[in-house]
Structures are given as C-alpha cells and as structure tokens.
Amino acid sequence: MADVMVAAMPFHGHAGPLAAVAGAFVADGHRVRAYTGAAYEAAFAAVGADVIRWRPARDFDEHDPSGAYPELAGRRGPRQMLANVEHLFVRSGAGQCADLLEAWRVRPWDAVVADATSLGAAFAAERTGTAWVSVSTTPLALPSRRLPPPGLGIAPARNAAERLRDAALRRAGRLATRGIQRAYRDERTRAGLGPGTARFDEATASPDLVCAVGVPELEYPREDPTGRIVFVGELASRSPTPGAFPALPEWWSEVVRSAVPVVHVTQGTQNLGPSDLIAPTFAALGRQPVLVVATTGRPDDAPLPFPTPPNARVAGFVPHAALLPHVDVMITNGGWGGVLAALAHGVPLVVAGGDLDKPEAAARVAWAGAGIDLRTGRPRPRAILDAWRRVSRDAAIRGRSRELAARFAEHDGPAEVVAHTLALVERVRARDRG
C-alpha cells in the first residue's frame, strides 16, 4: 500500500481528471489525500480521498478568478493567458507548497501525483525529495527545440520558412514571458528553494514521469527526449460515483429517440459568454435538420440572453458519458477534456479555440485529421455552418475520429496513472536504498 498525495488546481478541467485518478488509487487499496480548492472538495471526498483545502494559498472561483486576483480583471486572449499563468499558477506556488509541507509533517507521502500546473506540488516534491508524477490535463506544453511555442495553436513546421518562423516565435516567447520567469524565481525563494536552473515551462513537468492525457496520434512529433512521457488516454472514471453528475434534463428522451442527427455545442467551463459560440451555432443550425444540444457550463441554469431555436435544447451540464453516444458532431470551444471525450466516442469536431489552451487543442484536432479548426473563439454563423457541413460529409474526418476512438479504447487512464506511479515509487525506493 502506498501513501499518495493528489494535487489539483481548482478548475473543472483539472480537478475532474485528478479526482478520477484519486478514485483509482483508493480502489487499488492505497491511502489517498487530495489537495485542491473548496469548490472541488466534495468531488475528491466522493471517491474516498481525505481532502486538504488551500489555506495559505489564495483560493478562487474559477468562474470569477479576478475576485481573488484583481490583476486578472478584463483580460482575454493572450493577455489573459499570460496573466493567468503568472498570478493563478505561479504566484500561488509558495502558498501551495506551505499547505503541502504541513500535510507532509502530519504524515509523509510516498508520491505526489499532481496536475502539471500545480507548481506548489513540484516545490513540495523537491523539498521532500519524494517521487513526483505530473499529470498533463491540457495539450502537452513541454517546450521543444523544434516545435513552435505551445499555446499559439500553430502546427509543426513543414518547410524552411516555417522553421525560421518557429525559431523567431520561440525567441519572442522567451521575451514575452520574462514576467512569469521573475515570478517563478520569486516563488522558489518564498518556498525555501534556490533559484534553480530550469525555466518555468520546463519545471512544471516531472523529470521522472509525465502522464499525458490523450493518445500519441494527437501529439506533434518531438525530436527532444520523451522517455519520461506516457500517454494514458482519457482520465475519466469507468464507474462514476453515484450522484456525481446532475440529473438528466427533462427533454432527454428527445435526444435518445431523435430521428435527425444530434449536434452538441458546448461553451466549456471557462469564459462562459454564450454569445461567443452558442449564439452563432444557433444562428447557423437553427433551420437545419438536426437537434442541437447546447451546454452553457453554468450550474445555475441561467436563461440565455438570446432566443433558442425550436430545434435546440439547453442545459448547464449534460454528462458526456450519457450524451456523446448519441452525438453526430460536436462544436466546442476547445476544452481539452471535452475534446478527448468526443474523440474517445468517435465524434468528429468543429473547434472554436479562442484563448488559454484552446487554440492548441483546436490545432491538434485539425492536425490529427479529426475535425476543423475555426481559428477563432468567436466564429461567424456561416463559418460554423460550412464546418458542420464538411465534418458531417467528409468520410476521411469521420473515419479518423473512429480510428482515434479505437486508440482511446486501449487505455484505462486512471488505472494506468496508478500503475506508472507505483513503478516510479519502487524505483525511488531502490535508489534510496542503493
């Protein structure tokens, strides 16, 4: 039996996958504590983990992070991404580390299994010298000597001109992230560590084991050493905890019995303005022979600020496990968890990735041949209509989606994270003995 600390940033797309991992450790008979924000305490407790909440670290509401971090107010696009990384992920690192070191003093762990953006977990593993597994819940963001900088949504270079472009972007990226690097050095000092030699974008990935969600077919070819990276498919529980999902909507039978194709449009769980994607999808498909199922990402079922066409149904959330087997095409803002869920069900995608990691998800879907990248987070109705028509009719895209579903079916992600972690713990124990 191992003693495991699971750490997750308090975002739906981070805490959900890590809760499935925590549940797999519990099911395998291990002692599990989970470190996360107040919003996800119940999700981890439901799978049997003992929960430790953010204390010195400043907790926040993912739907309004500027309430706790006013530096984030009014930002979108690249400015939002840079500000989020600096303030939410980096400048909370020392506080997270303090929380985790207090838990270590109460009971040492054998391994930290952490969301790759949980900088405090990386610091705590370094301070304690324990095994550290980073779980990449977003498209793999490790920097590369040959690939364009992550986050820009640019596919690998195909010729000499694009290789020169990527080299210039890598130089520009280092300049643009100087503030993040300063914050990273500051947080290391506050956490009782030296300045270190790695950059922040390198230091958030474990040097020993990176469990990346997804399958290799969705990852760009890398010339860099990748032996520590393992792909684990989708991180979703195969036996969800009863009560973990909201009740299905009253119109659910219409989905199950639909005589026309079902199109799912989702605004995701971040930047929830429904005018970005749901409104233009309604305008594009409101007269088409389909049933549109829209999810707003809001738990309060607030009404939409625009009319809903007769062929559309709206809910805050509908569990992917229930919905996706009935879906013909998914139109998404590019949340990585939703993208992977769709592909695991063989559903082709239309992706409108506007900010954060979403452009990277959109670019990978298009590069893998499983859908269309609209290259904006606020597409026009005509662009959505054209993309839906192409995805609906293109045999190559639909076939590729089914091929990727077969690759996902080869994995049991949470169980694989457990197995890889236990193997790493044994290697660390052998190293310490020898």
C-alpha positions in Angstrom: 0.0 0.0 0.0 1.3 3.4 -0.9 0.5 6.8 0.6 -0.3 9.2 -2.2 -0.9 13.0 -2.3 -3.0 14.0 -5.3 -2.9 17.8 -6.1 -5.2 19.6 -8.5 -5.8 23.3 -9.3 -9.4 24.2 -8.7 -10.6 24.2 -12.3 -13.1 21.7 -13.6 -10.8 20.5 -16.4 -8.0 19.8 -13.9 -9.8 18.6 -10.8 -12.2 16.3 -12.6 -9.4 14.1 -14.2 -7.4 14.1 -10.9 -10.4 13.0 -9.0 -10.7 10.0 -11.3 -7.1 9.3 -10.6 -7.6 9.6 -6.8 -10.5 7.2 -7.1 -8.4 4.7 -8.9 -5.8 4.8 -6.1 -8.4 4.3 -3.5 -10.0 1.4 -5.4 -6.5 -0.2 -5.6 -6.2 -0.1 -1.8 -3.9 2.9 -1.3 -4.1 5.8 1.3 -5.0 9.0 -0.6 -5.1 12.6 0.3 -6.2 15.3 -2.2 -5.1 18.9 -2.1 -7.5 21.3 -4.0 -9.7 24.3 -3.7 -13.0 24.5 -1.8 -15.1 24.1 -5.0 -13.8 20.5 -5.6 -13.6 19.2 -2.0 -16.8 17.2 -2.5 -15.6 15.7 -5.8 -12.5 14.2 -4.1 -14.3 13.2 -0.9 -16.8 11.3 -3.1 -14.1 9.0 -4.4 -12.8 8.3 -0.9 -9.9 10.7 -0.6 -9.1 12.8 2.5 -9.3 16.4 1.4 -6.9 19.2 2.3 -8.0 22.6 1.1 -6.0 25.6 0.0 -5.2 27.7 3.1 -2.1 29.9 2.8 -2.6 29.6 -0.9 -5.3 32.1 -2.0 -8.3 30.0 -3.2 -10.5 31.4 -6.0 -13.7 30.8 -8.0 -12.8 29.6 -11.5 -15.7 31.5 -13.0 -14.6 34.7 -11.4 -10.8 34.4 -10.6 -10.5 38.2 -10.6 -12.5 38.2 -7.3 -9.4 36.8 -5.6 -6.8 38.0 -8.1 -7.8 41.5 -9.3 -4.9 41.6 -11.6 -6.9 39.3 -14.0 -9.9 41.7 -14.4 -10.8 42.5 -18.0 -8.3 40.2 -19.7 -8.9 37.8 -22.6 -6.8 36.2 -25.3 -3.0 36.2 -25.0 -3.1 38.8 -22.2 -5.4 36.5 -20.2 -3.2 33.5 -20.7 -0.1 35.3 -19.5 -1.9 36.9 -16.5 -3.5 33.6 -15.6 -0.1 31.8 -15.7 1.6 34.4 -13.6 -1.0 35.0 -10.9 -3.1 31.9 -10.6 -0.4 29.2 -11.4 2.9 30.8 -10.4 2.3 33.3 -7.7 0.2 30.7 -5.7 3.1 28.2 -5.8 4.8 29.1 -2.5 1.4 29.1 -0.7 0.5 25.7 -2.1 3.9 24.4 -1.1 3.3 25.6 2.5 0.0 23.8 2.6 1.5 20.6 1.3 4.5 20.7 3.6 2.2 21.0 6.6 0.4 17.8 5.4 3.8 16.1 5.0 4.7 16.9 8.6 1.4 15.3 9.7 2.0 12.2 7.5 4.7 11.8 4.9 3.6 10.5 1.5 5.3 8.1 -0.9 4.4 10.1 -4.1 2.9 13.4 -5.2 0.6 12.9 -8.2 -0.2 16.4 -9.4 -1.9 18.4 -12.1 1.0 19.7 -14.2 0.0 23.3 -13.4 0.2 22.7 -9.7 3.5 24.4 -9.1 3.3 24.0 -5.3 3.3 20.3 -5.7 6.5 20.5 -7.7 8.0 22.6 -5.0 6.8 20.2 -2.2 8.2 17.2 -4.0 11.6 19.0 -4.4 11.6 20.0 -0.7 10.8 16.5 0.5 12.8 14.5 -2.1 9.8 12.3 -2.9 8.5 10.8 -6.1 6.7 13.3 -8.3 4.3 12.5 -11.1 3.0 15.3 -13.2 -0.3 14.8 -15.0 -0.8 16.9 -18.1 -4.6 17.6 -18.3 -4.1 20.1 -21.2 -2.4 19.6 -24.5 1.3 18.8 -23.7 3.0 22.1 -23.2 6.6 21.0 -22.8 8.9 23.3 -24.8 10.8 21.8 -27.7 13.8 22.7 -29.8 11.9 22.3 -33.0 8.2 22.9 -32.3 6.5 26.3 -32.2 5.9 27.6 -28.7 2.9 25.9 -27.0 -0.3 27.9 -26.6 -0.3 29.6 -30.0 -2.2 26.9 -31.9 0.4 26.5 -34.6 1.1 23.1 -36.2 4.7 21.9 -36.7 6.7 23.5 -39.5 6.5 21.9 -42.9 9.3 23.8 -44.6 12.4 26.0 -44.1 10.4 29.2 -43.9 8.1 27.9 -41.2 11.1 26.6 -39.2 12.5 30.1 -39.3 9.1 31.4 -38.1 9.1 29.0 -35.2 12.6 29.9 -34.1 11.6 33.6 -34.1 8.5 32.7 -32.1 10.5 30.8 -29.5 12.7 33.8 -29.0 9.7 36.1 -28.8 8.1 33.8 -26.3 11.1 34.0 -24.0 10.8 37.8 -24.1 7.0 37.8 -23.5 7.3 35.5 -20.5 10.0 37.3 -18.6 7.5 38.5 -16.0 6.4 34.8 -15.5 10.1 33.8 -15.1 10.7 36.5 -12.5 7.6 35.4 -10.6 8.8 31.8 -10.7 12.2 32.7 -9.2 10.4 34.7 -6.5 8.1 31.8 -5.6 11.0 29.4 -5.4 12.7 31.7 -2.9 9.4 32.0 -0.9 9.1 28.2 -0.9 12.6 27.9 0.6 14.3 26.7 -2.6 17.2 28.1 -4.6 16.8 29.9 -7.8 17.1 26.7 -9.9 18.3 26.3 -13.4 15.1 25.4 -15.3 12.6 27.8 -16.8 9.0 27.7 -15.5 7.7 26.0 -18.6 10.2 23.2 -18.1 10.0 23.0 -14.3 6.3 22.1 -14.2 6.9 18.7 -15.8 8.3 16.0 -13.6 11.8 14.9 -14.6 10.8 11.3 -13.9 7.3 10.7 -15.1 4.8 12.8 -17.1 1.3 11.2 -17.6 -0.2 13.0 -20.6 -3.9 12.7 -21.3 -4.7 11.7 -24.9 -3.0 9.4 -27.3 0.2 9.8 -29.3 -1.7 10.4 -32.5 -2.8 13.8 -31.1 0.8 14.9 -30.2 3.2 16.5 -32.5 6.4 14.6 -33.3 9.2 15.7 -31.0 13.0 15.5 -31.5 13.6 16.0 -27.8 14.0 13.1 -25.4 10.5 11.9 -24.5 11.2 8.7 -22.4 9.5 10.1 -19.3 6.2 10.9 -21.2 3.5 8.2 -21.2 0.1 8.7 -22.8 -2.8 7.4 -20.7 -5.9 8.1 -22.9 -8.8 9.8 -21.2 -8.9 10.4 -17.4 -12.5 9.6 -16.6 -13.8 7.1 -14.1 -15.2 4.0 -15.7 -17.7 3.7 -12.8 -18.7 7.3 -11.8 -19.6 7.9 -8.2 -23.5 7.9 -7.8 -24.7 11.5 -7.5 -21.5 12.9 -9.1 -23.5 14.1 -12.2 -26.5 16.3 -12.4 -29.8 14.8 -13.3 -30.5 14.4 -17.0 -32.8 17.2 -18.4 -36.5 16.6 -18.8 -36.1 16.7 -22.6 -33.5 13.9 -22.6 -35.8 11.3 -24.3 -35.8 13.6 -27.4 -32.1 13.0 -27.7 -32.3 9.3 -27.3 -35.2 9.0 -29.8 -34.0 11.7 -32.2 -34.7 10.9 -35.9 -32.2 13.6 -37.0 -28.5 13.9 -36.3 -27.7 15.4 -32.8 -25.2 18.2 -32.8 -23.7 19.1 -29.4 -22.4 22.7 -28.8 -20.5 23.5 -25.6 -19.1 26.7 -24.3 -16.9 24.7 -21.9 -16.2 25.7 -18.3 -14.1 28.9 -18.8 -15.0 32.2 -20.4 -18.7 31.3 -20.4 -20.1 34.1 -22.5 -22.8 32.2 -24.6 -22.6 34.8 -27.4 -19.1 33.5 -28.3 -20.1 30.1 -29.6 -23.7 29.1 -28.7 -25.4 32.1 -30.3 -23.6 31.7 -33.7 -24.3 28.0 -33.6 -28.0 28.6 -33.1 -27.9 31.0 -36.0 -26.1 28.5 -38.2 -28.1 25.4 -37.4 -31.4 26.7 -36.2 -33.0 25.9 -39.6 -31.1 22.7 -40.3 -32.5 19.2 -39.9 -30.6 18.5 -36.6 -31.3 18.5 -32.9 -28.9 20.9 -31.2 -27.9 20.2 -27.6 -26.2 23.2 -26.0 -24.5 23.2 -22.7 -23.6 26.5 -21.1 -21.2 25.3 -18.4 -23.1 27.2 -15.8 -24.6 25.2 -12.9 -27.3 27.8 -12.2 -29.3 27.2 -15.4 -29.4 30.9 -16.1 -31.5 31.7 -19.2 -29.7 32.5 -22.4 -29.8 36.2 -23.4 -31.0 35.4 -26.9 -33.8 33.2 -28.4 -33.4 29.4 -28.6 -34.4 28.0 -31.9 -37.2 25.3 -32.0 -34.6 22.5 -32.8 -32.3 23.3 -29.8 -32.3 22.2 -26.2 -30.2 23.9 -23.5 -28.8 22.7 -20.1 -26.0 23.8 -17.8 -24.3 20.4 -18.0 -25.1 17.0 -19.5 -22.7 14.2 -18.7 -20.6 13.3 -21.7 -20.9 9.6 -20.9 -24.6 9.9 -21.4 -24.7 12.4 -24.3 -21.8 11.6 -26.6 -23.0 8.1 -27.7 -25.9 9.9 -29.4 -23.9 12.8 -30.9 -23.1 13.1 -34.6 -20.9 16.2 -34.5 -19.6 18.3 -31.5 -18.9 22.0 -31.8 -16.7 23.1 -28.9 -14.6 25.9 -27.5 -11.7 23.5 -27.3 -11.6 22.5 -23.7 -9.2 19.5 -23.8 -11.3 17.2 -21.6 -14.3 17.7 -23.8 -12.2 17.2 -27.0 -10.8 14.0 -25.7 -14.2 12.8 -24.5 -15.6 13.4 -28.0 -12.8 11.6 -29.8 -13.0 8.7 -27.3 -16.6 8.3 -28.6 -15.5 8.7 -32.3 -17.3 12.0 -32.6 -15.7 14.5 -35.1 -15.2 18.0 -34.0 -15.6 21.7 -35.0 -13.3 23.6 -32.7 -13.5 27.4 -31.9 -10.5 27.8 -29.7 -10.0 31.4 -28.7 -7.8 31.6 -25.6 -5.9 29.8 -22.9 -5.0 26.3 -24.1 -8.0 26.2 -26.5 -6.1 27.2 -29.7 -3.6 24.4 -29.0 -6.4 21.9 -28.7 -8.0 23.1 -32.0 -4.8 22.9 -33.9 -4.1 19.4 -32.7 -7.6 18.2 -33.7 -7.1 19.6 -37.2 -3.5 18.3 -37.5 -4.8 14.8 -36.5 -7.5 14.9 -39.2 -10.4 14.5 -36.7 -12.1 17.9 -37.2 -11.9 21.5 -38.3 -10.1 24.4 -36.5 -12.1 27.6 -36.9 -9.1 29.6 -35.7 -11.1 31.9 -33.5 -13.2 31.7 -30.4 -15.9 33.9 -31.8 -16.8 32.4 -35.2 -19.4 33.7 -37.6 -22.5 31.6 -38.2 -21.5 31.0 -41.8 -18.1 29.5 -40.7 -19.9 27.2 -38.3 -22.4 26.1 -41.0 -19.7 25.4 -43.5 -17.6 23.5 -41.0 -20.6 21.4 -39.8 -21.5 20.5 -43.4 -17.9 19.4 -44.2 -17.5 17.4 -41.0 -20.9 15.7 -41.5 -20.0 14.7 -45.0 -16.2 14.1 -45.0 -15.6 10.4 -44.8 -11.9 10.9 -44.0 -12.6 13.1 -41.0 -15.2 10.7 -39.7 -13.0 7.7 -40.3 -10.1 9.3 -38.5 -12.4 10.1 -35.5 -13.3 6.4 -35.3 -9.6 5.4 -35.5 -8.8 7.7 -32.6 -11.7 6.2 -30.6 -10.1 2.8 -31.1 -6.8 4.1 -29.7 -8.6 5.5 -26.7 -10.3 2.2 -26.1 -6.9 0.6 -25.5 -6.5 2.7 -22.3 -7.8 2.8 -18.8 -6.3 6.2 -17.9 -6.8 6.4 -14.1 -5.6 2.8 -13.6 -2.5 3.5 -15.9 -1.6 6.5 -13.8 -1.7 4.3 -10.7 0.5 1.6 -12.3 3.1 4.1 -13.6 3.2 5.9 -10.2 3.7 2.7 -8.2 6.6 1.7 -10.6 8.2 5.1 -10.0 7.8 4.8 -6.2 9.7 1.4 -6.4 12.4 3.0 -8.5 12.8 5.8 -5.9 12.9 3.4 -3.0 15.5 1.3 -4.8 17.6 4.4 -5.5 17.3 5.5 -1.8 18.4 2.0 -0.6 21.3 1.8 -3.0 
